[in-house]
C-alpha cells in the first residue's frame, strides 16, 4: 500500500482506504483542545475577485447600478478598512494571503499553474514554494477545522501545492486564474490556451469533481458547498472557513435572471459586471445567515477583501474587465492606488461593540491576516520549515489589537509597504518607478524587475475604450512621488518639489529589492495534462492513477 494525498492509503487496485486509528491519550488531547477552543473565534475569510473600488454600495451609495445591501450592512456593523492593500493582480495576492509573505517574497510574474523547472524541487513551480507553511496548517495546529471553497490560484503542481497540502481538510473549487462559469473549463483567462488545451478545472478534495462540471453556475455550487460545510460543522469547534469567489473575474457570465435586474444599463459588459456583483452580495448574505442560524455569528470574525483593484482594461482575448475604481487612479495590473488599494472590511460578533460602524485609516496589507489569525488562534506565526529551507520569512504584522483589542485607531504597526519591484509606500509617501506589465502580461519575461512605464494612468471605467495591452503609459523611471494621504487620487507628482524624499525612497526600494524571491519556475509541463482524465490537478510526485473511484471507510 501507499500513503498518498491527505493521509489516504492507496491499497490493492488503487482503491482509497481511509483508516481511522485512535492513538493513546487522544481523549486527553481532545479535551485540552476543546478547552482551548472555547476562547477562539470562528474565522470566515472571504476573498472577492476583481472587485472595483467604485462597485460597492458603501463607496457609491444610492446608485441602482451598485446593489450590495448585505455588504453595506456588514460594513455598518463592522470596521471599514479604508487603506487595505494587496498585490495588483490575482495569483500573487492569493499566494500572499495563504503564506503571509509579500508577493515579492513568494510569487509573482510566473503564474501558469502548469510550470515546472525540474531543477528546483521547492520553488521550481508556480505558486507558493513547497516548504512554506500555509495559514490553514497553522490554524489546524491550533485545533481549528479548516475548509475552503472556490478559487485557489496559488499552485497545484504537487499535492503539497494544493489547498489540501496547505492544511485545508476539504476543498471544492478550481486551481487556475479563471474558468467558464457554466462548463468549468479553463476560460480565456490568458492570451492563449495553456499547454493542456483548456481542460475541466473543478476539484473536490481527493480528486476531480467528476459529474459535477457543467451541471450548474459555478457560484451556485460554491455557495451550496460552503453552506453544506456549515451545516455539518460542530459549533463547539473553532472554524476557519475560506470562501474564495470567482466573481467578478472575467469571463463576464451571470444567470439571465440576475442580469435582467440591470437592463437599465445599456452597455452589456457594465450590466453583467453589476449583476455579478449583486450575485456575490446575495451569496455572501446567505453564508452570513447560516452562521447566525448555527449560533456561531456572535463568536465570528469575518474578513472580506478583494484580491486586487478592479480591472478597467480591455485586453486581447480576455476582453473588458468592466470594473470602476473611481475616484482612485489606475487598474488591476498597475501599482496606482486603483490597482492595489481595495474594498475590505471586518465584521461579525467578534468585533468589539465600541469599534463597530467605524472606518480605519491605518495601513493594512494582505500579509497581515496570516499573522493576525495566528495571534487569535494562539500559535506562533514563525515558519520554521521555510527557514530551514532558506526561504523568506513571514512578513505580516499582528493587527489583532487594532481590530479586536484596546489599541486605538492610528496605532497600527504597518508604516511601509513594498508593493512590487517598482513601487513603495512609506508613511505618507508613495514612490513609483515604473510597472511590471512587461513580465506579467507576457510581453518580455526577462523584465523580472519591471520597466520604466506604468500603465492605466487614468480614471477610466473598464467597459469602454479600445483594445490595448497597456493603456495610458506614464514614464516614472526617474521616480514619481505622491503624497497619498493629502492626495489619495494621485493627481500630482511632487517628485520635483521633494528630491530628498525621492532619493531616500529609491535607495530604500533598491535595498528591499535585494530580497526579492525569484526562483526558476520552469516552463509549462505537458506531463500534467493526462493525470486526471480531462481535469486539472496535481501531477508531480503523485501515486499512479486509480483504477476505481470507490472509497471504503474502515
RONUFI-881641 format. One line per field, with one value per residue (C-alpha): residue number from 1; x, y, z. Coordinates in steps of 0.1 Angstrom, whole numbers. Last residue first. Example, Ala and Ser with C-alpha at 12.3 -4.5 7.8 and 13.67 -1.06 7.14 Angstrom:
% RONUFI-881641
gulo <- c(2,1) .
px <- c(137,123) .
py <- c(-11,-45) .
pz <- c(71,78) .
% end
This chain:
% RONUFI-881641
gulo <- c(554,553,552,551,550,549,548,547,546,545,544,543,542,541,540,539,538,537,536,535,534,533,532,531,530,529,528,527,526,525,524,523,522,521,520,519,518,517,516,515,514,513,512,511,510,509,508,507,506,505,504,503,502,501,500,499,498,497,496,495,494,493,492,491,490,489,488,487,486,485,484,483,482,481,480,479,478,477,476,475,474,473,472,471,470,469,468,467,466,465,464,463,462,461,460,459,458,457,456,455,454,453,452,451,450,449,448,447,446,445,444,443,442,441,440,439,438,437,436,435,434,433,432,431,430,429,428,427,426,425,424,423,422,421,420,419,418,417,416,415,414,413,412,411,410,409,408,407,406,405,404,403,402,401,400,399,398,397,396,395,394,393,392,391,390,389,388,387,386,385,384,383,382,381,380,379,378,377,376,375,374,373,372,371,370,369,368,367,366,365,364,363,362,361,360,359,358,357,356,355,354,353,352,351,350,349,348,347,346,345,344,343,342,341,340,339,338,337,336,335,334,333,332,331,330,329,328,327,326,325,324,323,322,321,320,319,318,317,316,315,314,313,312,311,310,309,308,307,306,305,304,303,302,301,300,299,298,297,296,295,294,293,292,291,290,289,288,287,286,285,284,283,282,281,280,279,278,277,276,275,274,273,272,271,270,269,268,267,266,265,264,263,262,261,260,259,258,257,256,255,254,253,252,251,250,249,248,247,246,245,244,243,242,241,240,239,238,237,236,235,234,233,232,231,230,229,228,227,226,225,224,223,222,221,220,219,218,217,216,215,214,213,212,211,210,209,208,207,206,205,204,203,202,201,200,199,198,197,196,195,194,193,192,191,190,189,188,187,186,185,184,183,182,181,180,179,178,177,176,175,174,173,172,171,170,169,168,167,166,165,164,163,162,161,160,159,158,157,156,155,154,153,152,151,150,149,148,147,146,145,144,143,142,141,140,139,138,137,136,135,134,133,132,131,130,129,128,127,126,125,124,123,122,121,120,119,118,117,116,115,114,113,112,111,110,109,108,107,106,105,104,103,102,101,100,99,98,97,96,95,94,93,92,91,90,89,88,87,86,85,84,83,82,81,80,79,78,77,76,75,74,73,72,71,70,69,68,67,66,65,64,63,62,61,60,59,58,57,56,55,54,53,52,51,50,49,48,47,46,45,44,43,42,41,40,39,38,37,36,35,34,33,32,31,30,29,28,27,26,25,24,23,22,21,20,19,18,17,16,15,14,13,12,11,10,9,8,7,6,5,4,3,2,1) .
px <- c(-129,-141,-140,-138,-146,-131,-116,-85,-65,-38,-3,8,17,52,42,7,-16,-50,-66,-94,-96,-87,-68,-31,-33,-22,5,32,26,48,47,82,104,98,135,134,129,124,131,154,177,146,143,176,167,133,151,175,147,128,157,164,128,124,155,141,108,95,104,89,55,35,0,-33,-26,-62,-52,-36,-31,-26,-12,16,28,63,72,108,132,118,82,72,34,15,-21,-33,-11,-24,-50,-85,-102,-124,-154,-164,-134,-140,-115,-95,-61,-25,-35,1,34,65,101,103,98,122,116,118,132,97,90,55,39,14,31,67,63,34,55,54,75,94,65,72,44,48,26,44,63,47,70,67,87,99,65,42,69,46,58,43,25,21,-13,-16,-39,-70,-68,-54,-79,-85,-104,-91,-60,-52,-55,-32,-3,21,28,61,66,101,118,130,163,148,153,136,106,101,105,77,71,34,35,1,-27,-55,-61,-24,-21,-51,-33,0,-17,-40,-11,1,-30,-17,-31,-23,-42,-73,-99,-135,-161,-195,-184,-154,-171,-191,-159,-156,-160,-197,-191,-175,-142,-138,-121,-125,-91,-60,-37,-48,-68,-40,-16,6,-8,-21,-56,-65,-54,-64,-89,-121,-131,-121,-146,-149,-158,-127,-133,-119,-98,-88,-69,-73,-99,-87,-105,-99,-109,-82,-67,-77,-108,-113,-137,-127,-154,-146,-171,-182,-215,-220,-219,-255,-259,-286,-263,-235,-261,-272,-237,-233,-267,-257,-224,-243,-265,-235,-218,-250,-252,-216,-223,-253,-232,-205,-231,-246,-212,-203,-236,-236,-272,-276,-314,-314,-299,-324,-323,-287,-298,-325,-301,-276,-242,-211,-184,-155,-139,-134,-163,-169,-147,-153,-130,-147,-122,-137,-116,-139,-134,-151,-182,-201,-200,-198,-221,-245,-215,-198,-230,-235,-199,-207,-240,-224,-197,-222,-243,-210,-202,-235,-248,-243,-214,-189,-205,-200,-164,-154,-117,-99,-95,-108,-134,-118,-131,-110,-120,-94,-82,-57,-32,-3,-25,-48,-36,-39,-48,-81,-99,-117,-105,-134,-159,-188,-211,-188,-161,-128,-104,-70,-64,-69,-106,-131,-142,-116,-117,-94,-74,-38,-16,-15,-52,-53,-29,9,18,-1,22,19,-11,-1,-17,-47,-72,-107,-137,-144,-121,-123,-103,-114,-94,-74,-44,-23,-52,-50,-13,-18,-46,-22,1,37,63,83,66,71,38,26,40,68,105,104,109,121,143,158,127,115,78,50,15,-1,9,19,54,50,48,54,66,88,79,42,46,45,18,17,-20,-28,4,0,-35,-22,5,-22,-48,-33,-20,-7,-29,-35,-61,-64,-100,-106,-143,-149,-180,-218,-220,-197,-219,-250,-232,-220,-256,-271,-247,-267,-244,-260,-290,-269,-279,-245,-212,-184,-206,-226,-198,-185,-165,-134,-137,-138,-115,-121,-137,-119,-139,-123,-148,-129,-146,-133,-110,-119,-137,-111,-86,-110,-118,-82,-75,-104,-92,-57,-69,-91,-62,-40,-31,-39,-73,-70,-92,-82,-95,-89,-87,-89,-57,-62,-49,-43,-38,-39,-54,-32,-44,-28,-9,1,10,0) .
py <- c(10,36,24,49,38,60,29,22,49,68,61,79,116,130,158,156,179,186,197,175,155,121,132,126,135,171,171,158,188,208,245,260,265,285,294,311,348,358,396,403,427,446,459,477,492,504,520,538,550,562,582,598,606,621,643,655,667,695,677,644,660,641,655,637,606,600,599,633,645,610,596,622,611,607,596,583,588,558,570,570,571,547,554,519,488,457,477,470,504,521,512,488,491,525,553,571,573,561,526,515,522,528,524,486,456,438,404,420,389,375,402,408,381,405,400,404,435,447,452,490,520,539,546,561,566,590,595,569,546,533,515,507,492,458,455,468,470,485,507,521,489,486,504,530,554,536,529,496,480,448,435,454,473,446,419,436,411,422,402,395,357,346,342,306,290,256,255,289,277,248,272,295,320,327,313,299,313,311,349,355,331,349,382,368,354,384,408,397,412,446,471,508,527,546,525,534,528,512,488,497,502,470,450,429,392,394,397,422,431,452,454,471,475,497,478,485,517,531,530,500,486,452,459,495,531,562,561,582,559,523,510,475,461,439,441,415,384,376,409,432,459,471,486,456,463,465,434,402,420,417,404,393,379,374,350,345,362,346,310,302,279,301,331,314,303,339,350,325,335,372,364,347,377,401,379,379,417,420,396,417,449,432,419,454,471,444,448,486,498,497,499,461,457,432,412,403,383,364,356,338,355,355,381,359,375,380,392,366,335,338,325,312,303,289,286,270,267,235,238,250,214,218,197,226,249,227,224,262,264,238,253,287,271,252,283,301,276,280,245,210,216,200,180,145,141,166,158,142,139,173,180,196,215,227,210,211,241,229,212,236,266,283,318,354,344,340,328,301,268,245,248,245,272,297,293,293,318,321,284,258,253,247,223,219,199,195,226,225,236,201,200,235,223,229,200,176,186,210,229,265,296,301,287,298,284,268,260,242,242,228,247,230,253,231,232,270,270,245,267,296,278,268,274,244,237,271,290,294,282,256,254,269,236,208,232,216,201,237,231,255,241,266,295,321,334,371,370,345,343,372,398,389,400,369,356,323,319,356,363,334,347,382,368,349,377,410,443,430,438,469,478,516,522,491,496,481,462,465,493,473,442,463,476,441,427,456,454,467,490,501,514,542,555,549,546,537,519,505,486,488,520,503,476,439,418,385,386,368,359,347,335,330,313,330,312,312,279,262,260,239,217,212,200,175,162,157,139,116,111,98,66,69,60,49,57,41,55,31,45,18,18,-18,-30,-3,35,49,84,106,137,127,94,66,37,0) .
pz <- c(78,53,16,-12,-48,-76,-91,-112,-95,-113,-101,-70,-73,-72,-96,-111,-91,-108,-140,-155,-187,-172,-142,-150,-187,-188,-161,-183,-206,-183,-189,-183,-153,-121,-117,-84,-79,-43,-39,-11,-30,-40,-4,-7,-41,-27,3,-20,-43,-12,1,-32,-38,-4,-9,-43,-28,-50,-83,-70,-63,-89,-86,-92,-72,-60,-24,-25,11,25,-8,-10,-44,-59,-95,-98,-127,-145,-140,-176,-177,-200,-210,-219,-219,-238,-257,-271,-275,-248,-228,-200,-177,-162,-168,-141,-158,-157,-167,-174,-156,-177,-165,-167,-144,-121,-138,-172,-189,-194,-221,-233,-211,-194,-161,-173,-195,-173,-141,-139,-134,-107,-83,-49,-23,6,36,57,34,2,-23,-60,-88,-75,-61,-33,-6,20,49,81,94,132,135,163,144,156,193,206,230,211,181,151,165,190,163,138,140,113,82,65,71,64,30,21,32,35,73,75,55,80,109,97,125,131,166,176,198,173,175,172,142,126,129,115,84,81,79,46,29,39,64,66,93,81,99,95,122,124,151,172,205,201,198,166,175,167,130,107,91,59,25,-8,-23,-25,-50,-86,-81,-59,-89,-87,-120,-133,-117,-125,-122,-102,-74,-78,-94,-94,-120,-132,-167,-172,-209,-233,-223,-259,-264,-233,-225,-191,-161,-139,-103,-76,-62,-43,-29,8,35,70,92,129,144,181,178,144,155,166,136,122,125,106,80,77,70,42,26,27,10,-18,-22,-24,-50,-71,-69,-81,-109,-120,-120,-140,-165,-170,-175,-201,-218,-220,-219,-181,-175,-181,-146,-130,-162,-155,-125,-143,-171,-149,-149,-172,-176,-183,-164,-127,-106,-91,-88,-51,-24,7,34,66,97,124,161,175,197,166,152,114,91,82,79,54,35,33,19,-7,-17,-22,-44,-65,-72,-79,-106,-125,-127,-141,-165,-141,-114,-129,-118,-92,-97,-68,-30,-20,-47,-77,-108,-136,-168,-196,-216,-242,-219,-227,-218,-243,-253,-241,-206,-186,-217,-198,-183,-184,-156,-181,-168,-150,-177,-157,-142,-127,-123,-94,-90,-62,-35,-9,24,53,44,56,27,11,10,-6,-33,-35,-13,-36,-64,-93,-80,-72,-56,-79,-53,-65,-47,-13,15,48,81,115,141,168,169,146,122,122,114,85,72,71,48,58,31,21,-12,-26,-31,-67,-100,-98,-92,-57,-38,-60,-80,-112,-128,-137,-136,-147,-152,-128,-152,-126,-134,-127,-89,-61,-25,-13,-39,-32,4,26,49,30,22,17,-2,-26,-33,-39,-63,-83,-87,-96,-82,-49,-19,2,29,34,42,62,71,106,115,118,92,70,73,63,31,22,25,6,-24,-54,-73,-106,-86,-71,-37,-21,-40,-16,8,-21,-38,-74,-71,-56,-83,-72,-93,-73,-38,-10,21,54,80,113,143,174,199,236,237,215,243,264,235,226,262,259,226,238,269,247,222,250,232,195,180,143,114,81,49,20,-15,-41,-63,-73,-39,-14,-15,20,24,45,26,-6,-7,17,-4,0) .
% end
